[in-house]
Amino acid sequence: MKLKLKKEDAKKVIEAYYKKHKQFEGCAIFTPSKIISNLSILGKNVPIERDIEDKAVLEVLQEMLKEDGYEVSSINHHNDFELDVLENKQIKNLKVYKGMLIVVDMVNGFVKKGALADTEIEKIVPRQIELIKEAKAKEDLVVFIKDTHEEDSVEHNRFRDEEGNIVKHCVRKTGEELVIDELREFENSKDTLSILKNSTSYMEALEFRMLVMEATNIERVDVVGCCTDICVFNGSMGLANYYDQWNRDVDIRVHTDAIATFLEADRQDYVEASKLLMKQQGIQLVKKRK
């Protein structure tokens, strides 16, 4: 049975989801039932009524999206929101895609400026551009994952300097959370989504998990980005586990000539260990043939 909401309870549900997890950027489709059913994933304890239609959720969600500056392009016959959240973005039905390229955390805060930035990571950008163009030529789905935090995000506690001080990074509205200029043109092109994450694994971003659930015909996934031993590793391992759990036979390939980590010379043990573990998981480690 679908869960139904009274109008007054709908606002509680949407606020619990939307205000705490502002990650609509990049989501092609949101359904009220998905928002409701995924509240358990978010750890939210919101009262649910079963006797009023989901239309109440749609109305409240539409109002809140407009207040926050999002354009709701249409509501289809399934009462799903199709959100046009980036200018000129064109997303097909997710079921048509056979391939997906994931670009992990190529944002200013890791590449250009900020406490965790390392300009050496720029060396992988040319190869990433090649792979993005190849994906576009095949009309694959391209997904930009963007590390984006609030000032008080818990993840900051996991990164500390030599003196033990918390290192904040990629905080919203600082510019660190934005895709680097070299890749920005691709982020705003068709067949492309941008998804924010608040942890070191893109699989824990609810929007990405919903995307994977919707894109049921994906046969291959390519992964590039940074950092090799943190977000590339954690996300790719989580994605491989997800596909195994649901008996979906999908090839995952991490391109070793298009990934990097900060202070890489000092982190070789971590980098090599992450590659070994990904390989053990069945993730293919590939690079361009010379």
Secondary structure, 3 states (H helix, E strand, C coil): CCCECCHHHHHHHHHHHHHCCCCCCCCCEECHHHHHHCHHHHCCCCCCECCCCCHHHHHHHHHHHHHCCCEEEEECCCCCEEEECCCCCCCCCHHHCCEEEEEECCEHHHHCCCCCCCHHHHHHHHHHHHHHHHHHHCCCEEEEEEECECCCCHHHHHCECCCCCECCCCECCCCCCCECHHHHHHHCCCCEEEEEECCCCHHHCHHHHHHHHHCCCCCEEEEEEECHHHHHHHHHHHHHHHHHHCCCCCEEEEEEEEEECCCHHHCHHHHHHHHHHHHHCCCEEECCCC
